[in-house]
Amino acid sequence: QVQLVESGGGLVQAGGSLRLSCAASGSIASFYHMRWYRQAPGKQRELVAGISRGGSTNYADSVKGRFTISRDNAKNTVYLQMNGLKPEDTAVYYCNAVSQWDYWGQGTQVTVSS
């Protein structure tokens, strides 16, 4: 059983930056994909960014050019660098790891003030 713990959320003004971290209790090297999702109040959870075991990345159109996902297998950690934050980025951000099973973290709140 792998546990994922997100950190790095907080309150930031529009235009600011945050870096989220997702630390896994075990090796992430075997996961097919590591992903960040977010869920805003009253909305469905949506995929923000993903990175494959081979390093390929994908992003939601709404964050392309502003967010960057990366992984450090040695530290068993996935990051989400968020620049140019907008109020509409306000949400709880969740880390997801995909192998034979799906694993989820508890989430970290990101609030962007205008």
DOFILUM-473616 format. One record per residue (C-alpha): residue number from 1; residue in three letters; x, y, z. Coordinates in Angstrom, 1 decimal. Layout:
N
   seq   type       c1       c2       c3
   NUM    ALA        X        Y        Z
...
END
This chain:
114
   seq   type       c1       c2       c3
     1    GLN      0.0      0.0      0.0
     2    VAL      1.5      3.3     -1.1
     3    GLN      0.6      6.5      0.6
     4    LEU      0.8      9.9     -1.1
     5    VAL      1.1     13.1      0.8
     6    GLU      0.7     16.5     -0.8
     7    SER      2.2     19.7      0.4
     8    GLY      2.9     23.2     -0.7
     9    GLY     -0.6     24.6     -1.0
    10    GLY     -1.6     27.9      0.4
    11    LEU     -2.9     31.4     -0.2
    12    VAL     -1.3     33.5     -3.0
    13    GLN     -2.2     36.6     -4.9
    14    ALA     -3.0     36.4     -8.6
    15    GLY      0.1     36.3    -10.7
    16    GLY      2.0     34.5     -7.9
    17    SER      3.6     31.0     -7.8
    18    LEU      3.4     27.9     -5.7
    19    ARG      5.1     24.6     -6.0
    20    LEU      3.2     21.5     -4.9
    21    SER      4.9     18.3     -3.8
    22    CYS      3.6     14.8     -3.7
    23    ALA      5.7     12.5     -1.6
    24    ALA      5.2      8.8     -1.9
    25    SER      5.8      6.3      0.9
    26    GLY      7.3      3.9     -1.7
    27    SER      9.0      3.9     -5.0
    28    ILE      7.3      5.9     -7.8
    29    ALA      9.5      4.5    -10.5
    30    SER      7.1      1.7    -11.2
    31    PHE      4.0      3.8    -11.6
    32    TYR      2.7      4.1    -15.1
    33    HIS      1.6      7.7    -14.5
    34    MET      1.7     10.3    -11.8
    35    ARG     -1.0     13.0    -12.1
    36    TRP     -2.3     16.1    -10.4
    37    TYR     -6.0     16.7    -10.3
    38    ARG     -7.9     19.5     -8.8
    39    GLN    -11.5     20.0     -7.6
    40    ALA    -13.0     23.4     -7.0
    41    PRO    -16.2     23.9     -4.9
    42    GLY    -19.2     22.7     -6.8
    43    LYS    -17.2     21.3     -9.7
    44    GLN    -16.0     17.9    -10.8
    45    ARG    -12.5     16.8    -10.2
    46    GLU    -10.4     17.6    -13.3
    47    LEU     -7.0     16.5    -14.6
    48    VAL     -4.4     19.2    -14.4
    49    ALA     -1.2     17.5    -15.4
    50    GLY      0.3     14.1    -15.8
    51    ILE      3.8     12.6    -16.3
    52    SER      4.4      9.1    -17.5
    53    ARG      7.1      6.6    -16.3
    54    GLY      9.1      7.6    -19.4
    55    GLY      8.8     11.3    -18.6
    56    SER      6.2     12.3    -21.2
    57    THR      3.9     15.1    -19.9
    58    ASN      0.4     16.3    -20.6
    59    TYR     -1.5     19.3    -19.4
    60    ALA     -5.0     20.7    -19.3
    61    ASP     -5.4     23.5    -21.8
    62    SER     -6.2     25.9    -19.0
    63    VAL     -2.8     25.5    -17.4
    64    LYS     -0.5     25.0    -20.4
    65    GLY      2.4     27.4    -20.3
    66    ARG      1.9     28.2    -16.7
    67    PHE      2.2     24.8    -14.8
    68    THR      5.0     22.3    -15.0
    69    ILE      4.9     18.8    -13.7
    70    SER      8.1     16.9    -12.9
    71    ARG      9.2     13.8    -11.0
    72    ASP     12.2     12.9     -8.9
    73    ASN     12.3      9.1     -8.7
    74    ALA     15.3      9.2     -6.3
    75    LYS     13.1     11.2     -3.8
    76    ASN      9.9      9.4     -4.7
    77    THR      8.3     12.8     -5.2
    78    VAL      6.3     14.5     -7.9
    79    TYR      6.1     18.3     -8.2
    80    LEU      3.7     20.7     -9.8
    81    GLN      5.2     24.2    -10.3
    82    MET      2.5     26.7    -10.8
    83    ASN      3.2     30.1    -12.1
    84    GLY      1.0     32.9    -13.2
    85    LEU     -1.7     31.7    -10.8
    86    LYS     -5.3     32.9    -11.4
    87    PRO     -8.3     33.0     -9.1
    88    GLU     -9.9     30.2    -11.2
    89    ASP     -7.0     28.0    -10.2
    90    THR     -8.4     27.9     -6.7
    91    ALA     -9.1     24.3     -5.7
    92    VAL     -8.0     21.4     -3.7
    93    TYR     -5.2     19.7     -5.6
    94    TYR     -4.8     16.0     -5.4
    95    CYS     -1.9     13.7     -6.3
    96    ASN     -2.7     10.4     -8.1
    97    ALA     -0.5      7.5     -8.9
    98    VAL     -1.5      4.8    -11.4
    99    SER     -0.2      1.3    -11.5
   100    GLN     -2.2     -1.9    -11.2
   101    TRP     -4.2      0.2     -8.7
   102    ASP     -5.0      3.9     -8.3
   103    TYR     -3.6      5.7     -5.3
   104    TRP     -4.7      9.2     -4.1
   105    GLY     -3.5     11.7     -1.6
   106    GLN     -5.6     13.7      0.8
   107    GLY     -5.2     16.9     -1.2
   108    THR     -3.8     20.4     -0.5
   109    GLN     -5.7     23.6     -0.8
   110    VAL     -4.7     26.3     -3.2
   111    THR     -6.4     29.7     -2.9
   112    VAL     -5.6     32.5     -5.4
   113    SER     -6.9     35.9     -4.5
   114    SER     -7.6     38.6     -7.0
END
